[in-house]
Each structure stands twice: as structure tokens, then as C-alpha cells.
Amino acid sequence: MIRSARTLIPLLLVAAAGLVDAQGVPNGTRRSPEMLQAFRSIVTNASRSTVRVKGDGKEVALATVVSPDGLLITKYSELERKGKLTCDLRDGRQVEAKIVGIESKYDLALLKVEASGLTPVEWVSSSKAEAGDWLATPGPGDSPLAVGVVGVPTRKPGKRDYPANPPDSNSGYLGVFLKDGEGPATIGGLEKTGPAAKAGLKVDDIILSVAGRKVANAEKLIETVQKYKAGEKVTLKIKRNGPNGSEEEIDLELGKRPAAPGGFDRGDFQNKMGSTLSKKRQGFPVILQHDMVVKPTDCGGPVVNLEGKAVGVNIARAGRTESYAIPSEAVVALLPDLRSGKLAPKPEEISAEEQRFTRRRTLEKEIEDTNATIRMMEKKIETLRLIDDDSDKRQMMEKQIAIAKKKLVELQGELEKLKKSK
């Protein structure tokens, strides 16, 4: 009865008649200031558990606080290749964040920040979120980012639930047709002029890895290839002619996904409609579907019911009229393994591009520190000259400066080579 009574709250705001949607709410009002204001008190507690995640200063996702000592859950694929990760806390602090665990099937990552006294989200079973029930997406501020209703209660999705298009028209493209089934990623057919055919792949070849990233099945292969852009060169490790064949490595350049007949691209069309889709929006073991318009950069935060309790974590903007959340019970069940270190990032999950990015950041920091050290010692030498021009200490520092300058030249040379490499 409480849920039914609270369901009336939004309707009271829009009592004036107009065109209405299936829930009896005039179209366009869900994102109105009045509607968001009506849900403000509902998200009050959960907003204290919602954190903004940034990569090199740019917004990339939200995160949900799961422990007071600095553990947060978020959407993993939005963090990849984003540089230095930081979190803007509710009290105004910006702290560095590190990935301590990854669950790739659910596209979840556990972050650790050096902070205490955070407010963990309050979970409730997603079974309490029935079709047509109202939900809200809290933001880091006082007002919700979006409100909407449950479209389909928690369930294991079928293939028909997922858009077939890659994240965008410039995503990497192999030009292969994969065999159905739960086994390895096995080629069932090839486009005659596609990148795979040109590189010499054949029917029945099994693709084991892409650029060092292991692919256990067809779904993982698609997900991995979509991480790269058209024109990027990757190395495929394959097993030739089926499970008993020999292993080979094949280099190829990913192609550009061809447009659908007539040049119509559903993904681009939806993006122009103001509904940019998440890069990773398929393959989740279990989902709760709702109709809130949640931007990809706002995934990772909690989804709450009218009691302000989290029924899940937003994981993907999947289409123009649907978004997905990982149900609360699935998130809670994953937390022990994410905390334990069992799911810590593995070297093979780090692409060559990501490794270059990390090394570049390290070099830039070393160059900055070395320059600062040289400037500091040069100032000290000037001071020593005023005191004693023949100081042994001054001569020793001059030798240290010469060593530092030699190191600086080496670091700058390595950085220049790294910038030129692809």
C-alpha cells in the first residue's frame, strides 16, 4: 500500500490533462524541474552514496559507495583508457581512485579511494521493483538525474533484448559470422572483402585472443573487438581449423562497420535523438530494465525505489527507450570476490594502448620531477656561490645536476618515441 500511495506523487504534479504515456504521465514531464523536485526527498540518502568518477578531469561515470572506508562500485568499460581516475566526494574533496577488482561479465569495477566516513548505499532486493513501479537515479547533488518506471523486472536477458549494432559507426569490425552456441568464438562464415578474409582467416578457425585479450566465446570476441576503432591494427591468436588445429598469430587491420541497407545506422540515429548509447550494453547475465534516460557517463550509480533504497546499479543506456541496471542482489553477491583480490585486473586485460598510456603518464611525471629537482639544485648553487665560490658542496651538486640532466634527456627521448608509436 505504501508503494501504491507514493506512486500518486508524480501524478499529482501533472493532473492537468495532456498527451500521456503508458503510466498516465504527460510526455516530456519526467525530466521537468517539477518532476525532479518531487523526487528530491526520495533520493536524499542515496545521493550521499553517489560519487562522480573522472578520468583526467573529465566525467566518465558515477560510482556507488559500498563501504565507509572508500570502496565504490561502478561501470568498468567507461573507465578504460581514461587516464588518471579521481572521484569527487560529496564533501567537495577530490581523491585518486584505483581499480581493485573487475567483473567483466557484469561490466562492474570496484574502486578504492583513500577516504573514510563515507555513506554506503542501502540495498533492497530488486524483486520489490515490479513492472510499472517508479524509480529514480540519484546524482552527486540534491536532485535526481532522472526518474522513470520499471519496464521489465529482473530477469536473464535473451539475445533479442540487445541492439545488434556496435557502440558507434567507427568501432572495429572483423567481417566474420560466428557459429551459435556457448563454446569458443568459432568462425562460421566470412565476408569476402572483410578484414578477416583479407588476413587469411577461414571457416572453423577459433579466435582465442585479440591483441593479447583472451576471448572465451563469441560474446566476448564481439565485446573486445568493439573496444578498438576502425583502422587499428591488432594481432589475433587463432586455432586453425577447429579445436584440434595448430595455433597461429595473424595481424590484421580492423575495418569500418558498413552501414545498414540504405545507409541507415540505428546507433547514429539514436545518438542524434539525444540518446547516446553505452559502449558496453549487452551480454549481462541478469538485468533490471527501466525507461530512465541515463547518459553513459551517469552509469555506475544507484537506482532507487520510492523508499530511497537501491534496487540496482545503472549499467547501460541500451536504447532510445530502455536502460539496464544490474540488480542489487547480483551486485551484493559479487562484492566479496571483488574485495578479496580474486578479481584484480590481470596483465592480459590491459591492452598495448593502455600500457603505452600508463607509461606516457609515468614518463611525464618523471620529467616534471626531474626538472623540479634541477631547478632546486641550481638555486642552491647560486646561494652557495655567494657564500663560498670554491665550496666542495657546490661542486658535488653540479655533478648531481649533470647526472639529472642526462637522465632528463633520456626520459624526453623515450617520451618522444612513445608519442610517435601507434
RODO-2510 file (C-alpha; in nm, 4 decimals, decimal comma):
residues 422
     n   res          X          Y          Z
     1     m     0,0000     0,0000     0,0000
     2     i     0,2891     0,2368     0,0680
     3     r     0,4209     0,1841    -0,2838
     4     s     0,0776     0,2451    -0,4376
     5     a     0,0283     0,5651    -0,2388
     6     r     0,3667     0,7013    -0,3342
     7     t     0,3025     0,6215    -0,6963
     8     l     0,0475     0,9020    -0,6839
     9     i     0,3120     1,1653    -0,6043
    10     p     0,4261     1,2259    -0,9640
    11     l     0,0706     1,2092    -1,0928
    12     l    -0,0376     1,4950    -0,8685
    13     l     0,2180     1,7162    -1,0410
    14     v     0,0696     1,6531    -1,3808
    15     a    -0,3006     1,6489    -1,3100
    16     a    -0,3553     1,8915    -1,5931
    17     a    -0,4547     1,6792    -1,8900
    18     g    -0,2340     1,6366    -2,1939
    19     l    -0,0853     1,3672    -2,4084
    20     v     0,0122     1,0888    -2,1715
    21     d     0,2359     0,7848    -2,1797
    22     a     0,1597     0,4341    -2,0562
    23     q     0,1980     0,5388    -1,6921
    24     g    -0,0513     0,8209    -1,7252
    25     v     0,2130     1,0955    -1,7216
    26     p     0,2162     1,3644    -1,9923
    27     n     0,5008     1,3149    -2,2363
    28     g     0,8115     1,5205    -2,1610
    29     t     0,7288     1,5863    -1,7960
    30     r     0,9586     1,3229    -1,6467
    31     r     1,2618     1,5441    -1,6964
    32     s     1,0853     1,8635    -1,5982
    33     p     1,2127     2,0569    -1,2931
    34     e     0,8781     1,9957    -1,1186
    35     m     0,9030     1,6189    -1,1606
    36     l     1,2648     1,6056    -1,0432
    37     q     1,1763     1,8252    -0,7468
    38     a     0,9016     1,5813    -0,6458
    39     f     1,1606     1,3039    -0,6171
    40     r     1,4223     1,5124    -0,4377
    41     s     1,3395     1,3864    -0,0897
    42     i     1,3322     1,0277    -0,2174
    43     v     1,6963     1,0407    -0,3362
    44     t     1,8293     1,2391    -0,0384
    45     n     2,0011     0,9457     0,1324
    46     a     2,1142     0,7676    -0,1837
    47     s     2,2713     1,0853    -0,3245
    48     r     2,5111     1,0804    -0,0277
    49     s     2,6232     0,7406    -0,1566
    50     t     2,6725     0,8616    -0,5148
    51     v     3,0143     0,9769    -0,6348
    52     r     3,1295     1,1324    -0,9612
    53     v     3,4188     0,9481    -1,1315
    54     k     3,6549     1,1403    -1,3617
    55     g     3,9328     1,0358    -1,5972
    56     d     4,1994     1,3020    -1,6386
    57     g     3,9468     1,5550    -1,5113
    58     k     3,6613     1,4585    -1,7456
    59     e     3,3370     1,2976    -1,6247
    60     v     3,3307     0,9288    -1,7196
    61     a     3,0860     0,7577    -1,4801
    62     l     2,9134     0,7587    -1,1434
    63     a     3,0029     0,5238    -0,8592
    64     t     2,8051     0,3809    -0,5701
    65     v     2,9577     0,3788    -0,2214
    66     v     2,9510     0,0249    -0,0790
    67     s     3,1627     0,0700     0,2352
    68     p     3,2517     0,3648     0,4606
    69     d     3,6268     0,3069     0,4170
    70     g     3,6399     0,4065     0,0498
    71     l     3,5102     0,1182    -0,1634
    72     l     3,2841     0,2067    -0,4571
    73     i     3,1223     0,0051    -0,7354
    74     t     3,0999     0,1477    -1,0875
    75     k     3,0792     0,0599    -1,4586
    76     y     3,4117    -0,0782    -1,5773
    77     s     3,4061    -0,0180    -1,9540
    78     e     3,3607     0,3574    -1,9059
    79     l     3,6917     0,3680    -1,7146
    80     e     3,9113     0,2071    -1,9803
    81     r     4,1706     0,4314    -2,1455
    82     k     4,0514     0,7294    -1,9428
    83     g     4,3818     0,8132    -1,7753
    84     k     4,4160     0,9033    -1,4100
    85     l     4,0964     0,8214    -1,2204
    86     t     3,9654     1,0500    -0,9481
    87     c     3,6413     1,0743    -0,7519
    88     d     3,4579     1,3892    -0,6452
    89     l     3,3210     1,3150    -0,2997
    90     r     3,0058     1,4628    -0,1531
    91     d     3,2065     1,6860     0,0856
    92     g     3,3910     1,8501    -0,2020
    93     r     3,7155     1,6507    -0,1835
    94     q     3,8697     1,5092    -0,4990
    95     v     4,0635     1,1892    -0,4323
    96     e     4,2551     0,9480    -0,6531
    97     a     4,0822     0,6179    -0,7287
    98     k     4,2340     0,2784    -0,8083
    99     i     4,0658    -0,0246    -0,9631
   100     v     4,0961    -0,3178    -0,7230
   101     g     3,8549    -0,5624    -0,8871
   102     i     3,6825    -0,6248    -1,2206
   103     e     3,3826    -0,8447    -1,3041
   104     s     3,3727    -0,8214    -1,6821
   105     k     3,0504    -1,0196    -1,7391
   106     y     2,8586    -0,7644    -1,5356
   107     d     3,0880    -0,4792    -1,6513
   108     l     3,1450    -0,3812    -1,2889
   109     a     3,4616    -0,2485    -1,1261
   110     l     3,5398    -0,1960    -0,7587
   111     l     3,7274     0,1272    -0,6856
   112     k     3,9284     0,2175    -0,3761
   113     v     3,9761     0,5756    -0,2617
   114     e     4,1716     0,6958     0,0395
   115     a     3,8773     0,8289     0,2351
   116     s     3,6791     0,7252     0,5409
   117     g     3,3397     0,8057     0,6834
   118     l     3,1597     0,7623     0,3511
   119     t     2,7902     0,6731     0,3440
   120     p     2,7243     0,3255     0,1966
   121     v     2,4121     0,2836    -0,0125
   122     e     2,1201     0,0945     0,1433
   123     w     2,0268    -0,2072    -0,0668
   124     v     1,6904    -0,3758    -0,1111
   125     s     1,6050    -0,6767    -0,3260
   126     s     1,5181    -0,5906    -0,6851
   127     s     1,2278    -0,8356    -0,6550
   128     k     1,0440    -0,5463    -0,4928
   129     a     1,0695    -0,3498    -0,8212
   130     e     0,7734    -0,4655    -1,0293
   131     a     0,6733    -0,3574    -1,3784
   132     g     0,5359    -0,0028    -1,3687
   133     d     0,6932     0,0874    -1,0323
   134     w     0,8587     0,4278    -1,0116
   135     l     1,2379     0,4550    -0,9868
   136     a     1,4888     0,7375    -0,9646
   137     t     1,8568     0,7808    -1,0465
   138     p     2,0343     0,9877    -0,7784
   139     g     2,3191     1,2155    -0,8723
   140     p     2,6007     1,3596    -0,6620
   141     g     2,3784     1,6620    -0,5918
   142     d     2,0443     1,7021    -0,4199
   143     s     1,8152     1,6372    -0,7171
   144     p     1,7746     1,3120    -0,9130
   145     l     1,9290     1,2899    -1,2571
   146     a     1,6301     1,1016    -1,3961
   147     v     1,3006     0,9401    -1,2982
   148     g     1,1071     0,6645    -1,4706
   149     v     0,9456     0,3266    -1,4269
   150     v     1,0410    -0,0397    -1,4344
   151     g     0,9932    -0,1724    -1,7857
   152     v     1,0793    -0,5373    -1,7255
   153     p     1,1549    -0,6796    -1,3778
   154     t     1,4787    -0,8621    -1,3052
   155     r     1,5444    -1,1465    -1,5477
   156     k     1,8122    -1,3149    -1,7542
   157     p     1,8025    -1,1396    -2,0897
   158     g     1,7792    -1,3140    -2,4243
   159     k     1,9709    -1,2167    -2,7351
   160     r     1,6695    -1,0338    -2,8703
   161     d     1,6966    -0,7796    -2,5896
   162     y     2,0224    -0,6394    -2,7214
   163     p     2,0806    -0,3962    -3,0060
   164     a     2,2835    -0,5707    -3,2753
   165     n     2,4874    -0,2652    -3,3715
   166     p     2,8299    -0,1921    -3,2207
   167     p     2,8624     0,1130    -2,9927
   168     d     2,9283     0,3547    -3,2811
   169     s     2,9901     0,3554    -3,6547
   170     n     3,3675     0,3798    -3,6078
   171     s     3,4024     0,0677    -3,3928
   172     g     3,6413    -0,2060    -3,5041
   173     y     3,4988    -0,4601    -3,7491
   174     l     3,6270    -0,8084    -3,8406
   175     g     3,3769    -0,9159    -4,1053
   176     v     3,3063    -1,2633    -3,9681
   177     f     2,9941    -1,4616    -3,8877
   178     l     3,0255    -1,6659    -3,5686
   179     k     2,8730    -2,0046    -3,5021
   180     d     2,5918    -2,0253    -3,2479
   181     g     2,6485    -2,1928    -2,9139
   182     e     2,8152    -2,1454    -2,5781
   183     g     3,1594    -2,2673    -2,6890
   184     p     3,4619    -2,0777    -2,8208
   185     a     3,4408    -1,7995    -3,0808
   186     t     3,4326    -2,0115    -3,3981
   187     i     3,4077    -1,8609    -3,7453
   188     g     3,1050    -1,9852    -3,9364
   189     g     3,1432    -1,7561    -4,2366
   190     l     3,3377    -1,4561    -4,3674
   191     e     3,2605    -1,1520    -4,5752
   192     k     3,4601    -1,1920    -4,8954
   193     t     3,6152    -0,8452    -4,8771
   194     g     3,6195    -0,8121    -4,4968
   195     p     3,9350    -0,7640    -4,2846
   196     a     3,9327    -1,1265    -4,1600
   197     a     3,9090    -1,2760    -4,5070
   198     k     4,1849    -1,0479    -4,6369
   199     a     4,4084    -1,1538    -4,3466
   200     g     4,3610    -1,5226    -4,4291
   201     l     4,1140    -1,6393    -4,1650
   202     k     3,8952    -1,9339    -4,2619
   203     v     3,5701    -2,1035    -4,1656
   204     d     3,6082    -2,3175    -3,8488
   205     d     3,9037    -2,1126    -3,7220
   206     i     3,8706    -2,0421    -3,3495
   207     i     3,9694    -1,6943    -3,2301
   208     l     4,1453    -1,7269    -2,8929
   209     s     4,2574    -1,3685    -2,8268
   210     v     4,2604    -1,0169    -2,9693
   211     a     4,5682    -0,8006    -2,9020
   212     g     4,6515    -1,0220    -2,6046
   213     r     4,2999    -1,0136    -2,4611
   214     k     4,1609    -1,3645    -2,4201
   215     v     3,8179    -1,4280    -2,5731
   216     a     3,6360    -1,7282    -2,4282
   217     n     3,3314    -1,7113    -2,6544
   218     a     3,1585    -1,5229    -2,9342
   219     e     3,0089    -1,2656    -2,6994
   220     k     3,3492    -1,1819    -2,5520
   221     l     3,5014    -1,1558    -2,9002
   222     i     3,2400    -0,9021    -3,0097
   223     e     3,2845    -0,7031    -2,6896
   224     t     3,6632    -0,6999    -2,7270
   225     v     3,6712    -0,6001    -3,0934
   226     q     3,4335    -0,3125    -3,0200
   227     k     3,6923    -0,1656    -2,7817
   228     y     3,9059    -0,0780    -3,0846
   229     k     3,8492     0,1668    -3,3674
   230     a     3,8395     0,1128    -3,7400
   231     g     4,1910     0,1300    -3,8797
   232     e     4,3628    -0,0015    -3,5663
   233     k     4,5998    -0,2950    -3,6145
   234     v     4,5588    -0,5943    -3,3849
   235     t     4,7058    -0,9422    -3,3566
   236     l     4,4648    -1,2352    -3,3423
   237     k     4,5668    -1,5636    -3,1867
   238     i     4,3706    -1,8398    -3,3553
   239     k     4,3403    -2,2153    -3,3561
   240     r     4,3372    -2,3201    -3,7188
   241     n     4,0501    -2,5400    -3,8438
   242     g     3,8852    -2,6164    -3,5113
   243     p     3,9758    -2,7327    -3,1604
   244     n     4,2426    -2,9823    -3,2749
   245     g     4,4253    -2,7451    -3,5050
   246     s     4,7542    -2,5642    -3,4579
   247     e     4,7754    -2,2195    -3,3009
   248     e     4,8785    -1,9224    -3,5150
   249     e     4,9019    -1,5451    -3,4832
   250     i     4,7570    -1,3253    -3,7564
   251     d     4,7964    -0,9482    -3,7855
   252     l     4,5125    -0,7520    -3,9389
   253     e     4,3768    -0,4021    -3,9643
   254     l     4,0216    -0,3639    -3,8348
   255     g     3,7723    -0,2341    -4,0862
   256     k     3,4865     0,0118    -4,0612
   257     r     3,1456    -0,1366    -3,9995
   258     p     2,9323    -0,0996    -4,3144
   259     a     2,6093     0,0940    -4,2832
   260     a     2,2791    -0,0887    -4,2912
   261     p     2,0959    -0,1034    -4,6263
   262     g     2,0059     0,2458    -4,7448
   263     g     2,2812     0,3986    -4,5325
   264     f     2,0680     0,3963    -4,2170
   265     d     2,2637     0,3488    -3,8939
   266     r     2,0370     0,2839    -3,5971
   267     g     2,3066     0,3678    -3,3429
   268     d     2,3899     0,7024    -3,5053
   269     f     2,0208     0,7801    -3,5444
   270     q     1,9602     0,7214    -3,1739
   271     n     2,2599     0,9346    -3,0833
   272     k     2,1173     1,2223    -3,2840
   273     m     1,7923     1,1739    -3,0957
   274     g     1,9789     1,2644    -2,7746
   275     s     2,0111     0,9026    -2,6602
   276     t     2,3825     0,8235    -2,6799
   277     l     2,4258     0,4543    -2,6078
   278     s     2,6742     0,2892    -2,3765
   279     k     2,9809     0,1252    -2,5324
   280     k     2,9112    -0,1946    -2,3396
   281     r     2,5381    -0,2544    -2,3384
   282     q     2,4904    -0,6270    -2,3914
   283     g     2,5851    -0,9655    -2,2509
   284     f     2,4949    -0,9040    -1,8859
   285     p     2,3961    -1,2242    -1,7014
   286     v     2,0956    -1,0565    -1,5398
   287     i     1,9328    -0,7147    -1,5724
   288     l     1,6547    -0,4905    -1,4472
   289     q     1,5162    -0,2834    -1,7354
   290     h     1,3726     0,0666    -1,6894
   291     d     1,2955     0,3641    -1,9104
   292     m     1,5001     0,6402    -1,7450
   293     v     1,7205     0,8413    -1,9796
   294     v     2,0590     0,7722    -1,8205
   295     k     2,3671     0,9006    -2,0014
   296     p     2,6628     0,6593    -2,0331
   297     t     2,8641     0,8947    -1,8112
   298     d     2,5948     0,8571    -1,5414
   299     c     2,6076     0,4769    -1,5318
   300     g     2,7604     0,3151    -1,2243
   301     g     2,5385     0,4986    -0,9784
   302     p     2,2463     0,3516    -0,7835
   303     v     1,8845     0,3089    -0,8946
   304     v     1,6410     0,3618    -0,6072
   305     n     1,2753     0,2858    -0,5419
   306     l     1,0263     0,5222    -0,3806
   307     e     1,1639     0,4356    -0,0367
   308     g     1,5041     0,5620    -0,1446
   309     k     1,6669     0,2191    -0,1322
   310     a     1,8875     0,0853    -0,4109
   311     v     1,7359    -0,1908    -0,6234
   312     g     2,0400    -0,1970    -0,8503
   313     v     2,3231    -0,0110    -1,0218
   314     n     2,2748     0,1549    -1,3604
   315     i     2,4949    -0,0310    -1,6082
   316     a     2,3969     0,0732    -1,9612
   317     r     2,1994     0,3070    -2,1779
   318     a     2,0827     0,0307    -2,4121
   319     g     1,8442     0,2080    -2,6498
   320     r     1,6343     0,5167    -2,7012
   321     t     1,3697     0,3971    -2,4573
   322     e     1,5495     0,1493    -2,2351
   323     s     1,8289     0,1445    -1,9807
   324     y     1,9638    -0,1515    -1,7837
   325     a     2,0639    -0,1927    -1,4199
   326     i     2,2474    -0,4788    -1,2530
   327     p     2,0058    -0,5938    -0,9772
   328     s     2,1084    -0,5249    -0,6178
   329     e     2,1286    -0,8912    -0,5168
   330     a     2,3747    -0,9601    -0,8012
   331     v     2,5924    -0,6649    -0,7014
   332     v     2,5951    -0,7610    -0,3338
   333     a     2,6832    -1,1221    -0,4193
   334     l     2,9854    -1,0058    -0,6242
   335     l     3,1306    -0,7712    -0,3615
   336     p     3,3214    -1,0335    -0,1539
   337     d     3,5178    -1,1569    -0,4575
   338     l     3,5782    -0,8029    -0,5816
   339     r     3,7147    -0,7071    -0,2389
   340     s     3,9273    -1,0202    -0,1955
   341     g     4,1691    -0,9590    -0,4827
   342     k     4,0497    -1,2644    -0,6765
   343     l     3,9206    -1,0342    -0,9497
   344     a     4,2110    -0,7881    -0,9533
   345     p     4,2990    -0,6564    -1,3028
   346     k     4,5214    -0,9032    -1,4904
   347     p     4,8073    -0,8014    -1,7219
   348     e     4,6342    -0,9580    -2,0229
   349     e     4,3320    -0,7351    -1,9620
   350     i     4,5495    -0,4290    -2,0227
   351     s     4,5813    -0,3514    -2,3935
   352     a     4,9032    -0,2318    -2,5560
   353     e     4,7421     0,1094    -2,5948
   354     e     4,6615     0,1247    -2,2250
   355     q     5,0165     0,0186    -2,1392
   356     r     5,1557     0,2964    -2,3601
   357     f     4,9188     0,5436    -2,1988
   358     t     5,0308     0,4422    -1,8483
   359     r     5,3999     0,4588    -1,9453
   360     r     5,3479     0,8002    -2,1030
   361     r     5,1907     0,9338    -1,7844
   362     t     5,4802     0,7892    -1,5810
   363     l     5,7386     0,9485    -1,8088
   364     e     5,5670     1,2863    -1,7982
   365     k     5,5651     1,2739    -1,4187
   366     e     5,9337     1,1712    -1,4032
   367     i     6,0268     1,4547    -1,6416
   368     e     5,8327     1,7036    -1,4300
   369     d     6,0003     1,5819    -1,1087
   370     t     6,3483     1,5803    -1,2643
   371     n     6,3063     1,9357    -1,3924
   372     a     6,1930     2,0457    -1,0483
   373     t     6,4980     1,8813    -0,8889
   374     i     6,7362     2,0510    -1,1338
   375     r     6,5801     2,3925    -1,0694
   376     m     6,6039     2,3424    -0,6929
   377     m     6,9735     2,2432    -0,7059
   378     e     7,0581     2,5324    -0,9392
   379     k     6,9067     2,7778    -0,6911
   380     k     7,1086     2,6228    -0,4094
   381     i     7,4288     2,6537    -0,6148
   382     e     7,3622     3,0229    -0,6708
   383     t     7,3249     3,0648    -0,2963
   384     l     7,6493     2,8733    -0,2337
   385     r     7,8365     3,0904    -0,4844
   386     l     7,7503     3,3958    -0,2791
   387     i     7,8858     3,2251     0,0320
   388     d     8,1900     3,0345    -0,0992
   389     d     8,2754     3,0027    -0,4662
   390     d     8,5077     2,7061    -0,4011
   391     s     8,2636     2,5088    -0,1977
   392     d     8,3020     2,1310    -0,2271
   393     k     7,9297     2,1059    -0,1712
   394     r     7,8703     2,3241    -0,4769
   395     q     8,0912     2,1055    -0,6931
   396     m     7,9108     1,7909    -0,5741
   397     m     7,5746     1,9465    -0,6590
   398     e     7,6968     2,0439    -1,0052
   399     k     7,7811     1,6769    -1,0675
   400     q     7,4328     1,5792    -0,9472
   401     i     7,2796     1,8335    -1,1860
   402     a     7,4807     1,6902    -1,4762
   403     i     7,3529     1,3401    -1,3931
   404     a     6,9945     1,4691    -1,3638
   405     k     7,0179     1,6493    -1,6989
   406     k     7,1464     1,3335    -1,8663
   407     k     6,8533     1,1409    -1,7189
   408     l     6,6168     1,4149    -1,8372
   409     v     6,7396     1,3822    -2,1975
   410     e     6,6853     1,0042    -2,1850
   411     l     6,3323     1,0432    -2,0454
   412     q     6,2409     1,3055    -2,3042
   413     g     6,3745     1,0831    -2,5830
   414     e     6,1689     0,7859    -2,4653
   415     l     5,8592     1,0050    -2,4383
   416     e     5,9009     1,1352    -2,7933
   417     k     5,9338     0,7799    -2,9273
   418     l     5,6238     0,6763    -2,7342
   419     k     5,4232     0,9651    -2,8783
   420     k     5,5197     0,8658    -3,2309
   421     s     5,4421     0,4965    -3,1827
   422     k     5,0967     0,3610    -3,2678
***
